[in-house]
Amino acid sequence: MSTIQELKRMIRANERIRVAEVRLIDQNGKQAGVMATKDALLLAESAGLDLVEVASEAKPPVCRILDFGKYLYDLGKKDKD
């Protein structure tokens, strides 16, 4: 069972995402397409949210704009169930 701290270390978010391009899903769940990671970070920041890598094995990796704290909480809750 993973703790929230372990999940936080395993999941790449914001500046920890080191690839040049990502496939972005915006805060409304809509595909925003492939874009430079720095542009995706700016979009997340302007929305007051985080850029979180949700599918690292994809080419390019899939990232979502969301509240990272809430995402970790939800993952931790699922892990307990």
DSSP file with accessible surface (Angstrom, degrees, kcal/mol):
  #  RESIDUE AA STRUCTURE BP1 BP2  ACC     N-H-->O    O-->H-N    N-H-->O    O-->H-N    TCO  KAPPA ALPHA  PHI   PSI    X-CA   Y-CA   Z-CA
    1    1 A M              0   0  170      0, 0.0     2,-0.3     0, 0.0    75,-0.0   0.000 360.0 360.0 360.0 131.8    0.0    0.0    0.0
    2    2 A S        -     0   0   40     74,-0.1     2,-0.2     4,-0.0    77,-0.1  -0.710 360.0-140.8 -93.1 138.8    1.4    3.4   -1.0
    3    3 A T     >  -     0   0   74     -2,-0.3     4,-2.4     1,-0.1     5,-0.2  -0.498  30.9-106.6 -86.3 167.0    1.3    6.4    1.2
    4    4 A I  H  > S+     0   0   75      1,-0.2     4,-2.6     2,-0.2     5,-0.2   0.892 121.8  55.3 -62.0 -35.8    0.6    9.9   -0.2
    5    5 A Q  H  > S+     0   0  119      2,-0.2     4,-1.6     1,-0.2    -1,-0.2   0.905 108.2  47.7 -64.3 -40.7    4.3   10.7    0.3
    6    6 A E  H  > S+     0   0   76      2,-0.2     4,-1.8     1,-0.2    -1,-0.2   0.912 112.1  49.6 -65.4 -42.9    5.4    7.7   -1.8
    7    7 A L  H  X S+     0   0   18     -4,-2.4     4,-2.3     1,-0.2    -2,-0.2   0.912 107.3  55.1 -60.6 -41.6    2.9    8.6   -4.5
    8    8 A K  H  < S+     0   0  105     -4,-2.6    -1,-0.2     1,-0.2    -2,-0.2   0.872 109.9  46.4 -61.3 -36.9    4.1   12.2   -4.5
    9    9 A R  H  < S+     0   0  157     -4,-1.6    -1,-0.2     1,-0.2    -2,-0.2   0.840 114.5  47.3 -73.2 -33.0    7.7   11.0   -5.2
   10   10 A M  H  < S+     0   0  123     -4,-1.8     2,-0.4    -5,-0.1    -2,-0.2   0.815 100.0  73.0 -80.5 -31.4    6.6    8.5   -7.9
   11   11 A I  S  < S-     0   0   23     -4,-2.3     2,-0.4    -5,-0.2    43,-0.1  -0.740  76.8-136.6 -93.0 129.5    4.4   10.9   -9.9
   12   12 A R        +     0   0   98     -2,-0.4    41,-2.6    41,-0.2     2,-0.3  -0.693  31.4 169.4 -85.0 133.8    6.0   13.6  -12.0
   13   13 A A  B >   -A   52   0A   9     -2,-0.4     3,-2.2    39,-0.2    39,-0.2  -0.984  46.3 -25.9-143.5 150.3    4.3   17.0  -11.8
   14   14 A N  G >  S+     0   0   34     37,-3.3     3,-1.8    -2,-0.3    27,-0.1  -0.185 131.1   7.0  51.5-122.6    5.1   20.5  -12.9
   15   15 A E  G 3  S+     0   0  122      1,-0.3    -1,-0.3    26,-0.1    -3,-0.0   0.634 120.4  72.1 -69.5 -12.2    8.9   21.2  -13.2
   16   16 A R  G <  S+     0   0  117     -3,-2.2     2,-0.8    -5,-0.1    -1,-0.3   0.625  74.3  94.5 -76.1 -11.2    9.7   17.5  -12.6
   17   17 A I    <   +     0   0    8     -3,-1.8    34,-0.0     1,-0.1    35,-0.0  -0.740  54.4 177.5 -82.2 112.4    8.3   16.7  -16.1
   18   18 A R        +     0   0  212     -2,-0.8     2,-0.2     3,-0.0    -1,-0.1   0.205  36.3 107.9-108.0  13.3   11.5   16.8  -18.2
   19   19 A V        -     0   0   57      1,-0.1    18,-0.2    18,-0.0     3,-0.1  -0.556  68.9-128.0 -90.2 160.2   10.3   15.9  -21.7
   20   20 A A  S    S+     0   0   85     -2,-0.2    17,-2.4     1,-0.2    18,-0.3   0.875  88.5  24.6 -74.1 -38.3   10.2   18.5  -24.5
   21   21 A E  E     -B   36   0A 108     15,-0.3     2,-0.3    16,-0.1    15,-0.2  -0.954  62.4-173.7-131.8 150.2    6.6   17.8  -25.5
   22   22 A V  E     -B   35   0A   0     13,-2.7    13,-2.5    -2,-0.3     2,-0.6  -0.944  30.3-120.3-135.0 156.8    3.4   16.4  -23.8
   23   23 A R  E     -Bc  34  62A  86     38,-2.6    40,-2.8    -2,-0.3     2,-0.4  -0.905  43.4-146.8 -93.7 119.7   -0.1   15.5  -24.9
   24   24 A L  E     -Bc  33  63A   1      9,-2.8     8,-3.3    -2,-0.6     9,-0.8  -0.749  23.6-170.1-102.5 136.2   -2.2   17.8  -22.8
   25   25 A I  E     -Bc  31  64A  27     38,-2.3    40,-2.0    -2,-0.4     6,-0.2  -0.992  29.0-136.6-114.6 122.3   -5.7   17.2  -21.3
   26   26 A D    >   -     0   0   36      4,-2.8     3,-2.2    -2,-0.5    18,-0.0  -0.067  30.2 -89.1 -76.4-179.4   -7.0   20.5  -19.9
   27   27 A Q  T 3  S+     0   0   91      1,-0.3    -1,-0.1     2,-0.1    40,-0.1   0.672 127.0  56.1 -66.5 -14.4   -8.8   21.0  -16.6
   28   28 A N  T 3  S-     0   0  122      2,-0.2    -1,-0.3     0, 0.0     3,-0.1   0.359 120.1-107.2 -95.4   1.4  -12.1   20.4  -18.3
   29   29 A G  S <  S+     0   0   39     -3,-2.2     2,-0.3     1,-0.3    -2,-0.1   0.573  75.8 135.1  85.7  10.1  -11.0   16.9  -19.5
   30   30 A K        -     0   0  141      1,-0.1    -4,-2.8     2,-0.0     2,-0.3  -0.725  62.5-108.6 -95.9 143.3  -10.7   18.0  -23.2
   31   31 A Q  E     -B   25   0A 124     -2,-0.3    -6,-0.2    -6,-0.2     3,-0.1  -0.511  29.9-177.9 -67.2 125.4   -7.7   17.1  -25.4
   32   32 A A  E     -     0   0A  45     -8,-3.3    -7,-0.2     1,-0.3    -1,-0.2   0.431  40.5-127.3-101.8  -4.4   -5.6   20.2  -26.0
   33   33 A G  E     -B   24   0A  24     -9,-0.8    -9,-2.8     2,-0.0     2,-0.4  -0.313  43.1 -33.8  92.4-173.4   -3.2   18.4  -28.3
   34   34 A V  E    S+B   23   0A  63    -11,-0.2     2,-0.3    -2,-0.1   -11,-0.2  -0.712  70.5 154.0 -88.3 132.1    0.6   18.0  -28.3
   35   35 A M  E     -B   22   0A  40    -13,-2.5   -13,-2.7    -2,-0.4     2,-0.1  -0.962  49.2 -73.3-151.2 167.6    2.5   21.0  -27.1
   36   36 A A  E  >  -B   21   0A  29     -2,-0.3     4,-2.1   -15,-0.2     3,-0.4  -0.368  41.6-126.7 -62.8 140.6    5.8   22.1  -25.6
   37   37 A T  H  > S+     0   0    9    -17,-2.4     4,-2.7     1,-0.2     5,-0.2   0.891 109.7  57.0 -58.1 -39.4    6.0   21.2  -21.9
   38   38 A K  H  > S+     0   0  149    -18,-0.3     4,-1.9     1,-0.2    -1,-0.2   0.883 107.3  48.4 -63.0 -36.2    6.8   24.8  -21.0
   39   39 A D  H  > S+     0   0   77     -3,-0.4     4,-2.1     2,-0.2    -1,-0.2   0.898 110.9  50.4 -68.9 -39.5    3.6   26.0  -22.7
   40   40 A A  H  X S+     0   0    0     -4,-2.1     4,-2.4     1,-0.2    -2,-0.2   0.902 109.1  52.4 -64.4 -38.8    1.6   23.4  -20.8
   41   41 A L  H  X S+     0   0   32     -4,-2.7     4,-2.7     1,-0.2    -1,-0.2   0.905 108.0  51.0 -63.2 -41.0    3.1   24.5  -17.6
   42   42 A L  H  X S+     0   0  104     -4,-1.9     4,-2.6     2,-0.2    -1,-0.2   0.901 109.5  50.4 -63.3 -41.2    2.2   28.1  -18.3
   43   43 A L  H  X S+     0   0   77     -4,-2.1     4,-1.3     2,-0.2    -2,-0.2   0.923 112.4  46.8 -62.1 -43.7   -1.4   27.0  -19.0
   44   44 A A  H  <>S+     0   0    1     -4,-2.4     5,-2.7     1,-0.2     4,-0.4   0.933 113.2  48.9 -64.0 -44.4   -1.6   25.1  -15.7
   45   45 A E  H ><5S+     0   0  138     -4,-2.7     3,-1.5     1,-0.2    -2,-0.2   0.911 108.2  53.0 -63.2 -41.6   -0.1   27.9  -13.8
   46   46 A S  H 3<5S+     0   0   99     -4,-2.6    -1,-0.2     1,-0.3    -2,-0.2   0.791 109.6  50.0 -66.8 -24.3   -2.5   30.5  -15.3
   47   47 A A  T 3<5S-     0   0   39     -4,-1.3    -1,-0.3    -3,-0.3    -2,-0.2   0.471 115.6-117.4 -88.3  -4.4   -5.4   28.2  -14.2
   48   48 A G  T < 5S+     0   0   67     -3,-1.5    -3,-0.2    -4,-0.4     2,-0.2   0.768  80.6 104.4  73.9  25.2   -3.9   28.0  -10.6
   49   49 A L      < -     0   0   51     -5,-2.7     2,-0.3    -6,-0.2    -1,-0.3  -0.550  68.8 -99.0-125.5-170.8   -3.5   24.3  -11.0
   50   50 A D  E     - D   0  66A  42     16,-3.0    16,-2.5    -2,-0.2     2,-0.6  -0.816  18.6-127.0-115.6 154.8   -0.7   21.7  -11.6
   51   51 A L  E     - D   0  65A   0     -2,-0.3   -37,-3.3    14,-0.2     2,-0.4  -0.906  35.6-174.2 -98.5 118.8    0.6   19.9  -14.7
   52   52 A V  E     -AD  13  64A   0     12,-2.8    12,-2.8    -2,-0.6     2,-0.5  -0.968  25.0-130.6-124.1 129.3    0.6   16.1  -13.8
   53   53 A E  E     + D   0  63A  17    -41,-2.6    10,-0.3    -2,-0.4   -41,-0.2  -0.662  31.0 168.8 -77.4 119.7    2.0   13.3  -15.9
   54   54 A V  E    S+     0   0A  53      8,-2.6     2,-0.2    -2,-0.5     9,-0.2   0.580  72.1  30.4-109.5 -15.3   -0.8   10.6  -16.0
   55   55 A A  E >   + D   0  62A  18      7,-1.7     7,-1.8     1,-0.1     3,-0.8  -0.669  60.0 169.5-145.3  87.2    0.6    8.3  -18.7
   56   56 A S  T 3  S+     0   0   57      1,-0.2    -1,-0.1     5,-0.2     7,-0.0   0.757  75.1  62.0 -72.5 -24.4    4.4    8.3  -18.8
   57   57 A E  T 3  S+     0   0  146      3,-0.1    -1,-0.2     2,-0.1     2,-0.0   0.672  84.7  95.7 -78.5 -14.9    4.7    5.3  -21.2
   58   58 A A  S <  S-     0   0   32     -3,-0.8    -3,-0.1     4,-0.1   -35,-0.0  -0.330  86.5-101.5 -72.0 158.0    2.8    7.1  -24.0
   59   59 A K  S    S+     0   0  185      1,-0.3   -37,-0.1     2,-0.1    -2,-0.1  -0.948 117.2  17.6-120.9 108.6    4.8    8.9  -26.7
   60   60 A P  S    S-     0   0   30      0, 0.0    -1,-0.3     0, 0.0   -38,-0.2   0.707 114.5-108.4 -73.1 164.1    4.6   11.8  -26.0
   61   61 A P        -     0   0   14      0, 0.0   -38,-2.6     0, 0.0     2,-0.5  -0.202  30.2-119.8 -58.1 147.0    3.6   11.4  -22.3
   62   62 A V  E     -cD  23  55A  24     -7,-1.8    -8,-2.6   -40,-0.2    -7,-1.7  -0.780  34.0-176.4 -92.6 130.3    0.0   12.4  -21.4
   63   63 A C  E     -cD  24  53A   0    -40,-2.8   -38,-2.3    -2,-0.5     2,-0.4  -0.939   9.6-155.5-125.9 150.2   -0.3   15.2  -18.9
   64   64 A R  E     -cD  25  52A  93    -12,-2.8   -12,-2.8    -2,-0.3     2,-0.7  -0.931  18.5-128.3-122.4 149.3   -3.4   16.7  -17.2
   65   65 A I  E     + D   0  51A   4    -40,-2.0     2,-0.3    -2,-0.4   -14,-0.2  -0.868  58.5 122.5 -93.1 117.9   -4.0   20.0  -15.7
   66   66 A L  E    S- D   0  50A  31    -16,-2.5   -16,-3.0    -2,-0.7     2,-0.8  -0.959  71.0 -72.8-161.0 177.1   -5.5   19.4  -12.2
   67   67 A D     >  -     0   0   82     -2,-0.3     4,-2.4   -18,-0.2     5,-0.2  -0.764  39.8-159.1 -84.7 109.8   -5.1   20.0   -8.5
   68   68 A F  H  > S+     0   0   23     -2,-0.8     4,-2.7     1,-0.2     5,-0.2   0.882  88.1  54.0 -61.9 -40.7   -2.2   17.7   -7.6
   69   69 A G  H  > S+     0   0   44      1,-0.2     4,-2.2     2,-0.2    -1,-0.2   0.928 111.4  44.5 -60.6 -44.6   -3.1   17.6   -3.9
   70   70 A K  H  > S+     0   0  123      2,-0.2     4,-2.8     1,-0.2    -1,-0.2   0.900 111.7  54.0 -66.9 -39.4   -6.6   16.4   -4.7
   71   71 A Y  H  X S+     0   0   57     -4,-2.4     4,-2.4     2,-0.2    -2,-0.2   0.930 110.0  46.6 -60.4 -46.5   -5.3   13.9   -7.2
   72   72 A L  H  X S+     0   0    7     -4,-2.7     4,-2.6     2,-0.2     5,-0.2   0.913 111.9  51.4 -62.4 -42.2   -2.9   12.4   -4.6
   73   73 A Y  H  X S+     0   0  131     -4,-2.2     4,-2.3    -5,-0.2    -2,-0.2   0.938 110.9  47.5 -60.2 -47.0   -5.7   12.2   -2.1
   74   74 A D  H  X S+     0   0   58     -4,-2.8     4,-2.3     1,-0.2    -1,-0.2   0.899 112.6  49.2 -62.6 -41.1   -8.0   10.4   -4.5
   75   75 A L  H  X S+     0   0   44     -4,-2.4     4,-2.1     2,-0.2    -1,-0.2   0.916 111.4  49.4 -64.3 -42.7   -5.2    7.9   -5.5
   76   76 A G  H  X S+     0   0    9     -4,-2.6     4,-1.4     1,-0.2    -2,-0.2   0.883 110.7  50.5 -62.5 -39.0   -4.5    7.2   -1.8
   77   77 A K  H  X S+     0   0  109     -4,-2.3     4,-1.2    -5,-0.2    -2,-0.2   0.921 110.3  49.2 -66.3 -42.4   -8.2    6.7   -1.2
   78   78 A K  H  < S+     0   0  151     -4,-2.3    -2,-0.2     1,-0.2    -1,-0.2   0.876 107.2  56.3 -63.0 -38.6   -8.5    4.2   -4.1
   79   79 A D  H  < S+     0   0   70     -4,-2.1    -1,-0.2     1,-0.2    -2,-0.2   0.855 105.1  51.5 -64.6 -33.0   -5.4    2.4   -2.9
   80   80 A K  H  <        0   0  160     -4,-1.4    -1,-0.2    -3,-0.2    -2,-0.2   0.807 360.0 360.0 -72.9 -30.6   -7.0    1.8    0.5
   81   81 A D     <        0   0  164     -4,-1.2    -3,-0.1    -3,-0.2    -4,-0.0   0.450 360.0 360.0 -75.1 360.0  -10.2    0.4   -1.1
